[in-house]
């Protein structure tokens, strides 16, 4: 609240340091704040005579051109912010609300800041440059800018700015004839004790009402704080539920339709080519793996010497061990009957052994013995 004070200089220094951003913000505010004046003008209503709230993008361009308050670059920027539905119609009330309301809320704080700085730093040339850039923004908020002047303890006047509607401003500035006349009579005429007592009573009642209002606001602030905490907790729960709902709606039919619309012939051909390419690579890898396995097997069989070592360790008997002697087939087939000798025939004709085998059969004590002819001789 000091003219040319330290705080005011620091704030101006901060504005100068971020001058490029401040200029850009003021430019955006100027564009967005004029949207409401544009859509409420008579010329704009000609493009929407039925009041449906819908307008084509081309008509919106023509309306901004006819408004004569937008440059060509500003018109192009606003058109780039436009989102039309499938019918190519712009819902301009929603468009104005989306851009005008945030610009109004933030722009009012900027206007209050610049107004305060202009009163406390009247001789700063750097601030004058920002005031010139924000001239249209300040003019927009001037009818909505209320001010209360309070005499502080240091006998300094403190100004408090607040936002009021135009109708409330008119009521605010309307003279209160009964109170003004009462005070005027007390101050100027004087000499009337009754009027002075009435004036004192009026002041006491006013002070009492102010204290009572302060107490009520204090008690209500605690309740409001509790209610605010409950509301914040409830908002968090609702936010989490909305987030889960948004995640479920990600794969909704509408989103699927949007993704399908983005698919082109080129992307389809690319997907088909990629599929067949992957199939061909799989077949190639499988064939090469089979060939490698066969070569590996042949290498171990013929070149590693493994089969030679096995052949060296095996014997012919191991290979022929299970084969039967062909000379024994008849003997085994007859259940070994050929292995027994019927000596009764020999006993009847001993000369048979001598003629065939050159053996002599000799009976001694009831036993027969065989001996060669040479031994017998």
C-alpha positions as CSV (number, residue, x, y, z in Angstrom):
1,X,0.0,0.0,0.0
2,X,3.0,2.3,-0.2
3,X,3.5,4.3,-3.4
4,X,6.7,3.2,-5.2
5,X,7.3,0.6,-2.5
6,X,9.6,-2.4,-2.5
7,X,6.9,-5.0,-3.0
8,X,5.5,-3.1,-6.0
9,X,8.9,-2.9,-7.6
10,X,9.5,-6.6,-7.1
11,X,6.2,-7.5,-8.7
12,X,6.9,-5.3,-11.7
13,X,10.4,-6.9,-12.0
14,X,8.7,-10.3,-12.1
15,X,6.4,-9.2,-14.8
16,X,9.3,-7.9,-16.8
17,X,11.3,-11.1,-16.4
18,X,8.3,-13.1,-17.9
19,X,7.2,-10.4,-20.2
20,X,6.9,-12.7,-23.2
21,X,4.6,-15.1,-21.3
22,X,2.5,-12.2,-19.9
23,X,2.1,-10.7,-23.4
24,X,0.9,-14.1,-24.8
25,X,-1.5,-14.6,-21.9
26,X,-3.0,-11.1,-22.3
27,X,-3.4,-11.8,-26.0
28,X,-5.2,-15.0,-25.4
29,X,-7.4,-13.3,-22.8
30,X,-8.3,-10.6,-25.3
31,X,-9.4,-13.2,-27.9
32,X,-11.4,-15.4,-25.5
33,X,-13.1,-12.6,-23.7
34,X,-14.5,-11.2,-26.9
35,X,-16.2,-14.5,-27.8
36,X,-19.2,-13.8,-25.6
37,X,-19.7,-10.4,-27.3
38,X,-19.4,-12.1,-30.7
39,X,-22.0,-14.8,-30.1
40,X,-24.4,-12.4,-28.4
41,X,-24.3,-9.9,-31.3
42,X,-27.2,-9.4,-33.7
43,X,-25.0,-10.2,-36.7
44,X,-24.1,-13.6,-35.2
45,X,-27.7,-14.5,-34.7
46,X,-28.3,-14.3,-38.4
47,X,-26.2,-17.5,-38.7
48,X,-28.4,-19.3,-36.1
49,X,-31.9,-17.8,-36.5
50,X,-33.5,-20.8,-34.7
51,X,-31.2,-20.5,-31.7
52,X,-30.2,-24.1,-31.7
53,X,-26.7,-23.3,-30.6
54,X,-25.1,-24.9,-33.7
55,X,-23.2,-23.3,-36.6
56,X,-21.0,-24.5,-39.3
57,X,-17.3,-23.8,-39.2
58,X,-17.5,-21.7,-42.4
59,X,-20.3,-19.5,-40.9
60,X,-18.3,-19.1,-37.7
61,X,-15.3,-17.9,-39.8
62,X,-17.6,-15.4,-41.6
63,X,-19.1,-14.2,-38.3
64,X,-15.6,-13.5,-36.8
65,X,-14.6,-11.6,-40.0
66,X,-17.8,-9.5,-39.8
67,X,-17.2,-8.8,-36.1
68,X,-14.2,-6.6,-37.1
69,X,-12.5,-7.1,-33.8
70,X,-10.3,-10.1,-34.7
71,X,-7.2,-10.2,-36.8
72,X,-6.7,-12.9,-39.4
73,X,-4.1,-14.7,-37.3
74,X,-6.6,-14.6,-34.3
75,X,-9.4,-16.0,-36.5
76,X,-7.2,-18.9,-37.7
77,X,-6.1,-19.6,-34.1
78,X,-9.7,-19.8,-32.9
79,X,-10.7,-22.0,-35.8
80,X,-7.9,-24.4,-34.8
81,X,-9.4,-24.7,-31.4
82,X,-12.8,-25.6,-32.8
83,X,-13.9,-29.3,-32.5
84,X,-16.9,-30.2,-34.6
85,X,-19.0,-33.3,-34.3
86,X,-19.7,-35.8,-37.1
87,X,-22.2,-33.4,-38.6
88,X,-19.5,-30.7,-38.9
89,X,-21.6,-28.4,-36.8
90,X,-20.0,-26.3,-34.0
91,X,-21.7,-26.1,-30.6
92,X,-20.7,-22.5,-30.0
93,X,-22.3,-22.1,-26.5
94,X,-20.1,-25.0,-25.3
95,X,-17.1,-23.5,-27.2
96,X,-17.6,-20.1,-25.6
97,X,-18.0,-21.6,-22.1
98,X,-14.9,-23.7,-22.5
99,X,-12.7,-20.8,-23.4
100,X,-14.5,-17.6,-22.1
101,X,-15.1,-18.7,-18.5
102,X,-11.5,-19.7,-17.6
103,X,-10.3,-16.5,-19.3
104,X,-12.8,-14.5,-17.3
105,X,-11.8,-16.0,-13.9
106,X,-8.1,-15.7,-14.4
107,X,-8.3,-12.4,-16.3
108,X,-10.1,-10.7,-13.5
109,X,-7.2,-11.5,-11.1
110,X,-4.7,-10.1,-13.7
111,X,-6.8,-7.0,-14.0
112,X,-6.9,-6.5,-10.2
113,X,-3.1,-6.9,-10.1
114,X,-2.4,-4.4,-12.8
115,X,-4.9,-1.9,-11.4
116,X,-3.2,-2.2,-8.0
117,X,0.2,-1.8,-9.5
118,X,-0.9,1.2,-11.5
119,X,-2.0,3.0,-8.3
120,X,1.1,2.1,-6.3
121,X,3.7,2.4,-9.2
122,X,2.4,5.4,-11.2
123,X,5.8,6.5,-12.5
124,X,7.2,3.1,-13.6
125,X,7.6,3.2,-17.4
126,X,7.9,-0.6,-17.6
127,X,4.4,-1.0,-16.0
128,X,2.9,1.4,-18.5
129,X,3.9,-1.0,-21.3
130,X,1.9,-3.8,-19.7
131,X,-1.0,-1.5,-19.1
132,X,-1.1,-0.6,-22.8
133,X,-1.0,-4.3,-23.7
134,X,-3.8,-5.1,-21.3
135,X,-5.9,-2.1,-22.2
136,X,-8.7,-4.1,-23.7
137,X,-8.7,-6.6,-20.8
138,X,-8.9,-3.7,-18.3
139,X,-11.7,-2.1,-20.2
140,X,-13.6,-5.4,-20.2
141,X,-13.4,-5.8,-16.4
142,X,-13.8,-2.1,-15.5
143,X,-17.7,-2.3,-15.3
144,X,-17.3,-5.4,-13.0
145,X,-14.7,-4.1,-10.7
146,X,-15.9,-3.0,-7.2
147,X,-13.7,-1.3,-4.7
148,X,-13.8,-0.7,-1.0
149,X,-11.5,1.8,0.7
150,X,-10.6,1.1,4.3
151,X,-8.7,3.4,6.6
152,X,-6.0,1.3,8.3
153,X,-4.3,1.7,11.7
154,X,-1.5,3.6,10.1
155,X,-3.9,6.2,8.8
156,X,-3.4,4.8,5.3
157,X,-6.2,4.0,2.9
158,X,-6.3,0.4,1.8
159,X,-8.3,-0.5,-1.3
160,X,-9.9,-3.9,-1.7
161,X,-11.2,-4.9,-5.2
162,X,-13.9,-7.5,-5.8
163,X,-16.0,-8.6,-8.7
164,X,-19.6,-7.5,-9.0
165,X,-22.2,-7.8,-11.7
166,X,-23.2,-4.8,-13.6
167,X,-26.7,-4.7,-12.0
168,X,-25.1,-5.0,-8.5
169,X,-22.7,-2.2,-9.4
170,X,-25.6,0.1,-10.3
171,X,-27.3,-0.7,-7.0
172,X,-24.0,-0.2,-5.2
173,X,-23.5,3.3,-6.6
174,X,-27.1,4.3,-6.1
175,X,-27.3,7.0,-3.4
176,X,-28.8,6.0,-0.1
177,X,-30.8,9.2,0.4
178,X,-32.2,8.4,3.9
179,X,-28.8,7.7,5.5
180,X,-26.9,10.4,3.6
181,X,-29.6,13.0,4.5
182,X,-29.5,11.9,8.2
183,X,-25.7,12.3,8.4
184,X,-25.8,15.5,6.5
185,X,-28.3,17.0,8.9
186,X,-26.3,15.9,12.0
187,X,-23.0,17.2,10.7
188,X,-24.1,20.4,9.1
189,X,-27.0,21.6,11.2
190,X,-25.9,20.3,14.6
191,X,-27.2,21.6,17.9
192,X,-29.8,19.0,18.1
193,X,-29.0,16.6,20.9
194,X,-31.6,14.1,19.9
195,X,-30.2,13.7,16.5
196,X,-26.7,13.3,17.9
197,X,-28.0,10.5,20.2
198,X,-29.7,8.9,17.3
199,X,-26.5,9.1,15.3
200,X,-24.5,7.5,18.2
201,X,-27.1,4.8,18.6
202,X,-27.0,4.2,14.8
203,X,-23.2,3.8,15.0
204,X,-23.4,1.4,18.0
205,X,-26.0,-0.7,16.3
206,X,-23.8,-0.9,13.2
207,X,-20.7,-1.9,15.2
208,X,-22.8,-4.5,17.1
209,X,-24.1,-5.9,13.8
210,X,-20.6,-6.1,12.4
211,X,-19.3,-8.0,15.5
212,X,-22.2,-10.3,15.4
213,X,-21.7,-11.0,11.7
214,X,-18.0,-11.7,12.4
215,X,-18.9,-14.2,15.1
216,X,-21.4,-15.9,12.9
217,X,-18.9,-16.1,10.1
218,X,-16.3,-17.5,12.5
219,X,-18.6,-20.3,13.7
220,X,-19.7,-20.9,10.2
221,X,-16.1,-21.1,9.0
222,X,-15.5,-24.1,11.2
223,X,-18.6,-25.8,9.9
224,X,-17.7,-24.8,6.3
225,X,-14.2,-26.2,6.9
226,X,-15.6,-29.6,8.1
227,X,-18.1,-29.6,5.2
228,X,-15.3,-28.7,2.8
229,X,-13.2,-31.7,4.1
230,X,-16.2,-34.0,3.7
231,X,-16.8,-32.6,0.2
232,X,-13.1,-33.1,-0.8
233,X,-13.2,-36.7,0.4
234,X,-16.4,-37.3,-1.5
235,X,-14.9,-35.7,-4.5
236,X,-11.9,-38.0,-4.3
237,X,-14.2,-41.0,-4.2
238,X,-16.2,-39.7,-7.1
239,X,-13.0,-38.9,-9.0
240,X,-11.8,-42.5,-8.5
241,X,-15.1,-43.9,-9.7
242,X,-15.1,-41.6,-12.7
243,X,-11.6,-42.7,-13.5
244,X,-12.6,-46.3,-13.4
245,X,-15.6,-45.6,-15.5
246,X,-13.4,-43.7,-18.0
247,X,-11.0,-46.7,-18.2
248,X,-14.0,-49.0,-18.9
249,X,-15.3,-46.7,-21.6
250,X,-11.9,-46.6,-23.3
251,X,-12.9,-49.6,-25.4
252,X,-16.4,-48.4,-26.0
253,X,-18.1,-48.7,-29.4
254,X,-17.5,-45.1,-30.1
255,X,-13.8,-45.3,-29.5
256,X,-13.6,-48.5,-31.6
257,X,-15.4,-46.6,-34.4
258,X,-12.9,-43.8,-34.2
259,X,-10.0,-46.2,-34.4
260,X,-11.6,-48.0,-37.4
261,X,-12.0,-44.6,-39.2
262,X,-8.3,-44.0,-38.7
263,X,-7.4,-47.2,-40.5
264,X,-6.3,-46.7,-44.1
265,X,-5.7,-49.1,-47.0
266,X,-2.0,-48.6,-46.6
267,X,-2.1,-49.7,-42.9
268,X,-4.2,-52.8,-43.9
269,X,-1.7,-53.8,-46.6
270,X,1.2,-53.2,-44.2
271,X,-0.5,-55.5,-41.6
272,X,-1.1,-58.3,-44.2
273,X,2.5,-58.0,-45.5
274,X,3.8,-58.1,-41.9
275,X,1.7,-61.2,-41.1
276,X,2.9,-63.2,-44.2
277,X,6.5,-62.1,-43.5
278,X,6.3,-63.4,-40.0
279,X,4.8,-66.7,-41.3
280,X,7.6,-67.1,-43.9
281,X,10.3,-66.3,-41.3
282,X,8.8,-69.0,-39.0
283,X,8.8,-71.6,-41.8
284,X,12.4,-70.7,-42.7
285,X,13.6,-71.0,-39.2
286,X,11.9,-74.4,-38.8
287,X,13.4,-75.7,-42.0
288,X,16.9,-74.5,-41.1
289,X,16.5,-76.1,-37.6
290,X,15.6,-79.4,-39.2
291,X,18.5,-79.3,-41.6
292,X,20.9,-78.5,-38.8
293,X,19.6,-81.4,-36.7
294,X,20.1,-83.8,-39.6
295,X,23.6,-82.6,-40.3
296,X,24.5,-82.8,-36.6
297,X,23.2,-86.4,-36.5
298,X,25.1,-87.5,-39.6
299,X,28.3,-85.9,-38.2
300,X,28.1,-87.9,-35.0
301,X,27.3,-91.1,-36.9
302,X,30.0,-91.0,-39.6
303,X,32.6,-88.5,-38.7
304,X,33.0,-88.5,-34.9
305,X,34.3,-92.1,-34.7
306,X,31.6,-93.1,-32.3
307,X,30.2,-96.0,-34.5
308,X,33.7,-97.3,-35.1
309,X,34.4,-97.5,-31.4
310,X,31.1,-99.3,-30.9
311,X,31.9,-101.8,-33.7
312,X,35.4,-102.5,-32.2
313,X,33.9,-103.3,-28.8
314,X,31.3,-105.7,-30.3
315,X,32.2,-109.3,-31.0
316,X,30.8,-111.7,-33.6
317,X,29.4,-113.9,-30.8
318,X,27.4,-110.9,-29.6
319,X,25.8,-110.6,-33.0
320,X,25.3,-114.4,-33.5
321,X,24.5,-115.3,-29.9
322,X,20.8,-115.6,-30.5
323,X,21.2,-117.7,-33.7
324,X,20.7,-121.5,-33.4
325,X,23.0,-124.1,-34.8
326,X,21.3,-125.5,-38.0
327,X,22.8,-129.0,-37.2
328,X,20.9,-129.1,-33.9
329,X,17.5,-128.1,-35.3
330,X,16.4,-131.7,-35.9
331,X,17.8,-132.9,-32.6
332,X,16.2,-130.2,-30.6
333,X,12.9,-130.5,-32.6
334,X,12.7,-134.2,-31.6
335,X,13.0,-133.4,-27.9
336,X,16.5,-134.8,-27.7
337,X,15.5,-138.3,-28.7
338,X,18.5,-138.5,-31.0
339,X,20.9,-138.3,-28.2
340,X,19.9,-141.6,-26.7
341,X,21.4,-144.9,-28.0
342,X,19.5,-148.1,-28.3
343,X,22.2,-150.6,-27.3
344,X,19.9,-153.5,-27.8
345,X,20.5,-153.4,-31.5
346,X,24.3,-153.2,-30.9
347,X,24.1,-156.1,-28.5
348,X,22.4,-158.2,-31.1
349,X,24.8,-157.3,-33.8
350,X,28.2,-156.3,-32.3
351,X,29.8,-156.5,-35.7
352,X,27.8,-153.4,-36.7
353,X,30.0,-151.0,-34.6
354,X,33.2,-152.7,-35.9
355,X,32.1,-152.3,-39.5
356,X,30.9,-148.7,-39.1
357,X,33.1,-147.0,-36.5
358,X,36.0,-149.5,-36.2
359,X,35.1,-150.1,-32.5
360,X,34.9,-153.3,-30.6
361,X,32.1,-154.0,-28.2
362,X,33.1,-156.1,-25.2
363,X,30.9,-157.4,-22.4
364,X,32.4,-157.9,-19.0
365,X,30.4,-158.9,-16.0
366,X,27.1,-157.7,-17.5
367,X,28.7,-154.4,-18.7
368,X,29.6,-153.3,-22.2
369,X,32.7,-151.4,-23.0
370,X,33.9,-149.9,-26.2
371,X,37.4,-149.9,-27.4
372,X,39.2,-149.3,-30.7
373,X,40.2,-152.1,-32.9
374,X,43.9,-151.5,-32.4
375,X,43.6,-151.8,-28.6
376,X,41.7,-155.0,-29.0
377,X,44.3,-156.4,-31.2
